[in-house]
Amino acid sequence: MSKPLKIAVAGLGTVGAGVIKMIQTHGDLLARRAGRPLEIVAVSARSKGKDRGVDLSNYAWEDDPVALAKRDDVDLFVEVMGGEDGPAKASCEAALAAGKHVVTANKAMLALHGQPMAELAESTGAALRFEAAVAGGIPIVKALTEGLAGNGIARVMGVMNGTCNYILTKMENTGASYDDVLKEAQALGYAEAEPTVDVGGIDAAHKLSLLAATAFGTRVDFGKVEIEGIQRITLQDIKNAADMGYKIKLLGVAQQNEDGIEQRMQPCLVPTASPLGQLEGVSNMVVVEGDFIGQTVYQGPGAGEGPTASAILGDIMDIARGLIIPAFGQPAAGLAQPNSSSKGSDAAYYLRFSLTDAPGTLAKLASILGAHDVSINRMHQYGHNGKTAPLVIVTHTTPRAALDTALAEICALSASLAEPVALRIESL
């Protein structure tokens, strides 16, 4: 058997401890599968004395993760500290510069610095792998870079944040409000005390930008992802969608349009009977559409010790076997500067308005929509109380730019009591 692959782990939280636990539990099995032993030689974390539920006594300790990354006895550096900059970025760059392979679960870091880090890796012959950064335990990066490598990819979409999916499905199943379910998610550890990164769509948008770069052979362009969170979704929206045969999901979509690549992370209506419509709880799902294979669907747990550690081990095993491929599936120097779609793709929309209950209000709204060629498919007024007139409209397929202009005019009406809610109805 070949010499061991010597590994350093920076970050000993839930995921870092999980990686160590997997290697300790399945050491013999992993060695047989890789053709060489996997040997952890050193670790680093903020506190040395903390009990992490795994035996660290046989590993060297480094207080500084950069020093850990530079150790002469390390072949592969696992980064699970988190943070888009700071020690995570500095230690990964130090490892790559020294020609050491890097496996990371850090989507924020790669969404902002993925291109230069990929170039650095290739300049020293090191691997930069990030399966665990996207969709937890689902091997979607491997699917795009290997299994689907013969296909031109038209669209990648999916539910990529388990916290948001848990909140939306819990609201529908229990009738509880967004605020109540968010508090429950925080108590269960699904959401942070400051949940904006999750419920605001930022976490999922980081992941989408990495998938888009991998799918379309472009440089990571997180800044061009259109982001909207789930904070404005009400229980009434969920009930209205269900009545029409839809579920509301925080859906990430990256697709190739005639004028460029469209990237958006936003709440959408999807058919209840579709795979995405059936997805519940904290699970993730990614759908990929290739020109030769058609549509493929990948589902699994999106976070947690086991799923994330499993994804990290998958990358480690590839490197142990000698499979060294570019981070985003093709050489970094050849990744195109992404040309963002200026128009986006047309769609039907679910619109919710809160209006003053006064004669002529509905006529004014319909007139504005018509003036911008936004055609009404169906309309429903509910909860009429003599003062306010909540209104739901479903449009026919329309350009988003025309709809936005119409909504801005409606919002400026004295009869408009709140900013309209507009949710795309995604075709699957």
MIZA-253791 format. One record per atom (N, C-alpha, C): z, x, y. Coordinates in pm, whole numbers, plus 50000, padded with zeros to 5 digits. Each point is the difference from the previous one (the first is absolute). Last residue first. Layout:
REM MIZA-253791
ZXY ...
REM end
This chain:
REM MIZA-253791
485674591252410 500285008749887 498954998049892 501274991250569 499154996749887 500245010249889 503434983350407 499245010949941 499194995349879 502094980950477 499874995249864 499065009649928 503345007550455 498695000749934 500074994149860 503114987750433 500025006949872 498634999349935 502864991050495 498695000149937 500045008549875 503294973150400 500005008449880 498634998749935 501604992850547 499484994949873 500145010249888 503404996750419 498785007049963 499504994749865 502754966150299 500265012649930 498675006549967 500214958950244 501425003250006 500355013249931 495654972750261 500315008949887 501435004950013 497774972650331 500434992149886 500385008549879 498125017550407 501384995750027 500574992149882 496185037849927 500144986050041 501484996750025 498315042349822 500204999150145 500154985850051 498985010549542 501365004550028 500344998850149 495604991249853 500914989249960 501445003750034 496705032750070 499854989050096 500944988449967 499855036049701 500575004550126 499904989150107 497944992849583 501454998849991 500685004550129 495305005249959 500374985850009 501524998349998 498305043149934 499734995650137 500414985550020 500285017949567 501025005750087 499814995750145 496734987649679 501244992649982 501085005250094 495925022949986 499824986950063 501284991849990 499955041249778 499965002250145 499854986750074 499835001549522 501355000850054 499995001750152 496114973649724 500375013750037 501395000250064 498814962049634 499775003250140 500305014750025 499764955049613 499865014450019 499595003250143 502524954949970 498935005549917 499925015050026 504764977150081 498655001650054 498995002549888 504964973850059 499295009649918 498575000650049 505024983450224 498544999249990 499525010749905 504844972550179 499375010049913 498514997249993 504574987350341 498644997349952 499525011549915 504564974550282 499545011149916 498674996449934 502494980750433 499024995749902 499545012149921 504434980850340 499095010649955 499094994649891 502734968950211 500045010550102 499045011349968 500524961449715 499934994250133 500065010250112 499865008749513 501304994850041 500024994250141 496935018249529 499844994350134 501334993750043 498495025849582 501255001250073 499944994850141 495305012449810 501204996949924 501235001150090 494124999149953 501114999950094 501244995549924 494865022649875 501154992149959 501115001350105 494315011249861 501074999850099 501134991349950 494975028949848 500964989249983 501155001850098 495915024250052 499774994849866 500934988249972 497885023250473 501184994949929 499604994149865 497715040850323 499824986649944 501234996049918 498505033950418 500984999549892 500024985749947 497435018750386 499354998449870 500975001649883 501014998050480 499865013649945 499444999749857 500804960050244 499295008250098 499785014249950 502624969049746 498574997349993 499195008650094 504745002250017 499495005549874 498494998349990 502094980050366 500015014650012 499465006449872 500534953350002 498915004050090 499935015250013 503544980249758 498754999249925 498815004550085 504204997350212 500005010549898 498685000249924 500724965650311 499825012950068 499915011349898 500994956949839 498605000950043 499725013350071 504424989549871 499185003249884 498535001650038 502994985950338 500295013849956 499105004149884 500254955550225 498955009550035 500225014049951 504244967850063 498604995749985 499035011050044 504785014949811 499494993350120 498554996249978 504135029549781 499494987049956 499594991950124 500075055049933 500664988850065 499374987049953 499795042549672 499424994450122 500894989250059 499215042549617 501104991650047 499624995350140 497035019549542 500284999050142 501274991750022 496955029649597 501124991150029 500335000550149 495745012649617 500555000950134 501164990250014 496545027149619 501064990050013 500635002250137 494825015349841 501375002750044 500864987549996 495065027049795 500654987850044 501455003250034 496215038350049 500834992949904 500384986550057 496925051450076 500294986150035 500844993449890 500105053650126 499284990349919 500424985950039 499875045450331 500744994549887 499144990149925 499015027950408 499984985449993 500924994449893 499375047350078 500374994350130 500114984949994 500735041449628 499234987950026 500474993750130 500445053449900 500684987149986 499084988550035 499385050649799 499414991850105 500574986049984 501865051449834 499754985749979 499434993250122 499235050249820 500824994050105 499744985049995 499405027849547 499364995850124 501024995350102 500395037649593 500424986350034 499454996450138 499575043549777 498894990649993 500384985650031 503135036949982 499035003350105 498844990150003 503344997449657 500464995150129 499005002750112 498624991949479 500495010750086 500304995150142 500544963549632 498895008950029 500485010450100 503084968649824 498914997849906 498765008050025 504365001550236 499384987150024 498724998049918 502635040449955 500994989550021 499384986250010 497555038049707 500354998050141 500884987750020 500425023749529 498904993850074 500424998350145 501525022749498 500205002050144 498784994450072 502375003549493 499084991250072 500315000950149 502345021949620 498955007450068 499014991650074 504224988749756 498835000849912 498855007750063 503974991350245 500385008249885 498845001949904 499424970950363 500025013950046 500385009349884 500154953949917 498615004250025 499955014750040 504244980549952 499355002349872 498555004450017 502524987450381 500475012749946 499285003349868 499194958050196 499375010850075 500405013649946 502084962749810 498584999749969 499255011050073 504554993150096 499785007349873 498544999849959 501244975150379 500135014350027 499755008049873 500144953649960 498785004250070 500045014950031 503844980949807 498884999749904 498715004850065 503804993650269 500105012349921 498885000949898 500284960550244 499605011150087 500075013349927 501414960349767 498584999750033 499555012050084 504754996649892 499115001849885 498535000250036 503324992150350 500145012949933 498955002149891 498674966650398 501155001749912 499965013349927 495794966150181 501015009350050 501115001349897 496104971349939 499585007750116 500995010150052 498304975449503 501125001250093 499665009650113 495784976549783 501195006549947 501115000550102 494164990849903 501274993850036 501165007749939 494234998050110 501095008749955 501324994350050 494294987549920 501304995950054 501095008649937 494184997250111 501065003949909 501354997650069 494314986150053 501394999250046 500975004249891 494985019149996 500444987050052 501455000850043 496925035749823 501014993849913 500384986050043 496745026450244 499584998949861 501014992649913 500785007150471 498654994549990 499524998549856 505264994850148 499005010549991 498624994449975 505314985550172 498654994949971 499005011550006 505724990449932 498925009050041 498674994149958 505614986750085 498714995649948 498935009250057 505734999349916 498855005350072 498734995549929 505744988450036 498714998049934 498905005750090 505934997849906 498825003350080 498754996949920 505494980449987 498855006749940 498915002750103 504424976250034 499815013150064 498825007749941 500114945349978 501075009850001 499625013050066 495944971649804 501284996050055 500995011649999 494364983049940 500945011250005 501304995750068 495864973849944 500994998649893 501085010750005 496214999350299 500784988050024 501104998149898 496895035249951 500895002750112 500884988050031 496714994949662 501045009549960 500995003150113 497694952650036 499515013749990 501115009349952 500434952050104 499605003149863 499525014449983 501264981850432 501174999849910 499645004649860 497265016750439 500064988749907 501175001149903 500545021550482 499185003149883 500104988349904 501135015050553 500024989749896 499075004449889 502735034350341 498774992649973 500294988749901 502415041750347 500194988349914 498684992449987 499645052450087 500414988050070 500284988849902 497635050950089 501184996149924 500604988250074 494955029049988 500964990750059 501124997049901 494995028650111 501315001749938 500994990650069 494295012749947 501014990850052 501295002249923 495275030450106 501084996349908 501014991350073 494615002650138 501115009049979 501064994349906 495844977950135 500255008450116 501215009249983 498544969449655 498775006450046 500255009650115 504114993049674 499094990850067 498775007450048 504275007149631 498875006350065 499094989250057 505564998149910 498674997149948 498935006550085 505654990649888 499115010350053 498634997549941 505104972950048 498584999849965 499315011750068 505214975949870 499265011350054 498574999649952 504104961050061 498865005449925 499365011550076 504384964849937 499685011150089 498955008349927 500374947149905 500375013549957 499775009850114 500164943149852 499975009850109 500525013349948 497334957849735 501265007050020 499835009650118 497264951049844 500075014250034 501445005049995 497954953449970 499635008049883 500035014950025 501314962250297 498555002450001 499545008649883 504604989450073 499334987149995 498485001449993 502715038550062 500084994949863 499294986649986 500395019050431 499065007649917 499994994749857 503154981750294 498644995850038 498965007149913 504505013149952 499764986749943 498604995150032 501345040650191 499915001649855 499724986749932 500815000050463 498725006549971 499795001249850 504164984450146 498974989950015 498615005749974 503735028550009 499974992349877 498934989250006 499085041850307 501074990249982 499884993249865 498405048650268 499704990249896 501204990849981 499695039250294 499714987050060 499674989249896 500985046949890 501144994450071 499754985950055 497355034749729 500234986349954 501074992750081 496455041250171 501014997549899 500184985349969 495775033750173 500804988450038 500974997249887 495925038750169 501274997149932 500664987850060 495175032249939 500514988550074 501244994949926 497905050849998 500384988549919 500564989150091 498585045050134 499014989450010 500324987949911 502645041150020 499994994250133 499014988650017 500355027449600 501054989950011 499974992850134 496785030249711 499934995150138 501004988650017 498025043749653 501034989750019 500024996050148 495435017849797 501285005450041 500994988550021 496034991949652 500185002750142 501355006550025 497704978549591 499675013950028 500095003650146 501054957349756 498765001150077 499635014350037 503984987049736 498924991249954 498675003150067 504015023150128 499635003549863 498804991849953 501874990750424 499435013550001 499505003949861 502304959250038 498694999350066 499325013650001 504434996849837 499034994349907 498614999450061 503525014250275 499765010049895 498984994849898 501454970950341 499195010750059 499695010849897 502904964449879 498614995750010 499125011150056 504685006749983 499395000549867 498524996350005 502524996350395 499925014149961 499265001349866 501044957050141 498835005450070 499845014949973 503814976949836 498804996649923 498745005650065 504075006150231 500055006849870 498734997549919 500524975950404 499715014250023 499995007849869 500984951250097 498735004149940 499705014850010 504004971650129 498995001550103 498675005049949 503894995549723 499524986650037 498975000450111 501795042849848 499524991749890 499394987050049 501885029150315 498955007749933 499414992049884 503784982650240 498704998650067 498885007349929 505074992349915 498914997249905 498595000550058 505315018050027 498964998550102 498674998349926 503385002049714 500754993550108 499114998050121 497345002349545 500945008450072 500764991950104 498004980249527 499645002550139 501085008450065 500374989349545 498554999650009 499525003150141 504674995349828 499435013350012 498495000350004 503254962149995 499565004549868 499435014150002 501384978250402 501185000849914 499665005449862 496494991550304 500795011550045 501235001849911 497354962349928 499275012049958 500755012650042 501694958750148 500215001549856 499315012649948 499304988450448 501395004349981 500305002149852 495824981850108 500075014150041 501415005449981 499294954449930 499495007949887 500025014950034 501294969450337 500954999549889 499545008849884 497144995150377 501205007550035 501005000449885 496054973649953 499705014350002 501275008150025 500884952449784 499305005250118 499745014949986 500314965249571 500865006850098 499155005650114 498634976849580 500044992350124 500895006250105 498695015149534 501334994550029 500054991050122 495965022649829 500684994949880 501334993150030 497315020950348 499284988949938 500794993949885 501775038050215 499944988850094 499334987949936 499975040049760 501334993949998 500064988150096 496105026349988 500114991849880 501364993149991 499235029350364 499084988650006 500114991149877 502585040350020 500424990550104 499124987649999 498855035949710 501254993449958 500404989350101 496405027450108 499624990449897 501214992549948 500715034550313 499324988550061 499624989649896 501905040149842 500964992850083 499384987550060 497355031349751 500764990549920 501014992050079 495195022950124 501395001150041 500814989249928 495205004949967 500485013749984 501425002050049 495614965649848 501374998450046 500705013249970 494504996950074 501154997749915 501284997450074 494325019949978 500954991050064 501204998149909 494835026050093 501295001949936 500984990850072 494205005849953 501234994650059 501205003649913 495545017949927 499724990950110 501264995250069 498305045449696 501054990150021 499664991550123 497105028749611 500154998650143 501004988750023 500065029349539 499674987950075 500025002450151 501285030849632 498564997749996 499544988250082 504665013049939 499305010050080 498494998250001 504094976649795 498954992950075 499135009550081 503615017049723 499394989249921 498854993050068 502245036050249 499505003749868 499284988449930 501994997750446 499455013649997 499395003749865 502064956650077 498935002150097 499355013849986 503724988849724 498884991149970 498835002550094 504045022750079 499295005549884 498814991349962 502814983950331 499295011850052 499205006449888 502774963549889 498804995950071 499245011950058 504024987549661 499195012250015 498684997450072 505114976350027 498604997049966 499155012550020 504844995450099 499625004549867 498564997249961 501084997450511 501025003049900 499455005249869 497484989850422 500164989549899 500905004149883 498875039750295 499234987650015 500274990849881 501865044350045 500054995550139 499364986350018 500155026749588 501224992350024 500094994750142 496375028949859 499944987049932 501224991350034 498195045850163 500854990250066 499954986249936 498695059350007 499884987249930 501024990150056 497425051050054 500834990950080 499814986149942 499105055249831 499784985649991 500974992950094 497835051950049 501114991849952 499584985449992 497615041250169 499804996449859 501114991549942 499245016150466 500825008949916 499884996849851 497644975350338 499815013950043 500785009849915 500394952449945 498765005249943 499775014550039 503774977450180 500105000949854 498765006449941 500024990450460 500865011449968 500105001849849 497714962450158 499235012250026 500805012449966 502164958549973 499005001149893 499165012650018 503054989750338 500725004349880 499055001449882 498344983350415 500305014450004 500765005049877 499034953050006 498805008450007 500325014850009 503554966450003 499355002149872 498815009350004 503534981350326 499655014349989 499215003149874 501564955050131 499865006650130 499455014349988 500794972649617 499214991450087 499755006650134 502845021049683 498595001649969 499114991250088 504734997050048 499565013650030 498505001649978 502004959249876 499965001450145 499505013950040 500684989449535 498804994050058 499935001750152 502485025349579 500194998050143 498734994450067 501445017749545 499994985450009 499974995450146 498275048049720 500844993250097 499874984949989 498815053549790 499964985849963 500994992950092 497325051349979 500934990650062 499744985949946 499105057449876 499594986049995 501084991250061 499125051850147 500764991949904 499544985550008 498705039950275 499204997349882 500714992149893 501455012550457 500315010149899 499234997849870 499614969450360 499585013050054 500245011249901 501584956849894 498535000949991 499505013550050 504634991050044 499615001049859 498495001849986 501734992450429 500405013249951 499595001949854 499334957950197 499055009850055 500355014049952 502964965849886 498724998249929 498975010150049 504144999150221 500135005449864 498724998549920 500244982050443 500115014550003 500075006049859 499984952450051 498705006050036 500075015349994 504044977149925 499014996249898 498675006850027 503635005150314 500105008249879 498944996649894 498634980650464 501265006649967 499965007849870 497064955150086 499985013750052 501245007349948 499234955349868 498615003850027 499865014350050 503654977149649 499875004250139 498615005350027 502605002749507 499554990150095 499995005450142 501135018949534 500984998750107 499654988650094 497905021149585 500414985950003 501124998150102 496255038649777 500654995850126 500284985249995 498905044849656 500064985450008 500774996150125 497165045649804 501044995150090 499904984750009 498445044549656 499704986650050 501194994550077 500035044149816 498564997549993 499614987050069 504345038350027 499554986050005 498474999449997 503035039750033 500014994649864 499564985349995 500425025950409 499015006749915 499914993949862 501424973350463 500575008049891 498915005749910 499684969450399 499475013750000 500505008549884 501394954150092 498554999949980 499425014049986 504624994450102 499714995449864 498515000749971 501415008450435 500325011449913 499744996549855 499564965550301 498925009850023 500235012449915 503304965850005 498844996849916 498825009450022 505395010150052 498814998550083 498784996949912 504235007749801 500324990850110 498764996550082 500225014149471 499605004850131 500384989650104 501145014749442 500124991050115 499545007150127 499035002349423 500405006950122 500034990050116 500824984249487 498985002350101 500585007650119 502334981849603 499105010749956 498955003750104 503304964350055 500715012849985 499075011549962 499584949850090 499255009850080 500505014249977 500004946849771 500595013349991 499125010050075 500564946250121 499255009149913 500665013750006 501504962450264 499784994249869 499155008349907 501775009550455 498724992949999 499654994549862 504275019850343 499664996549861 498744991550000 501485038350381 499884985849967 499624997949854 500535042950262 501074995149915 499864985649954 496955024850304 500015006149866 500994993349907 496964981750434 501385002349956 500015005349857 495854992750226 500905001450115 501425003949957 495995015749687 500344987150058 500985002550114 496775026149570 500555000250134 500294985850045 498755035349529 500024987150070 500595002050140 497675028149524 500824999750121 499864986650068 497965010649570 500725012650023 500934999450120 497244968749593 500554999450136 500855012650019 495814990849653 501325005950019 500424999050147 496334983349581 500294997750142 501445004550022 496305016649599 501244993850044 500014997750151 495444998349707 500915010250054 501284993150046 496304975549830 499655012849939 500835011550053 500124950450089 499425009050100 499495013049939 502154966749728 498864993750066 499315009350099 503945014349775 498914997949903 498764994250068 503855005150262 499465013249964 498854998549900 502434961550122 499165004550110 499355013449967 503154983049693 498804991750002 499035004650108 504235020649979 499175003849886 498694992249998 503184989250344 499505013750009 499075003949887 502404957250169 498755001049922 499425014150000 504224989150222 499964990549888 498815002549908 500595025450405 501095003049905 499934991149876 496954991950346 499705013049938 501095003849900 500624960650249 498854998649911 499705013049928 503384999950331 500434992549881 498844998749900 499145019150422 500785009149916 500414993149870 497844973550316 499075010149948 500745009549906 502594968450231 499204993849895 499005009749937 502575012650376 500834999749880 499244993949884 497834999150410 500155013849955 500855000949874 499564957550205 498755004549938 500135014249947 503734980450231 499644992049882 498795005549928 501875036550299 500354985950007 499594993049873 499575047850160 500664995749877 500574986050015 496535041050220 500404986150017 500574994749870 496825038549951 500654998950130 500284985350029 498815034449555 500094986250049 500804999950130 496885035949656 501114998350094 499964985750052 497895028649538 500014989350099 501235000850088 496475026949616 501315000650063 500014991550127 497345003849507 499724996850139 501354998650069 499175030849543 500474987850067 499434998450140 497195026049615 501255002250074 500394987450076 497084992749558 499895007850122 501345001350070 499474994749458 500004991550119 500005008850124 
REM end
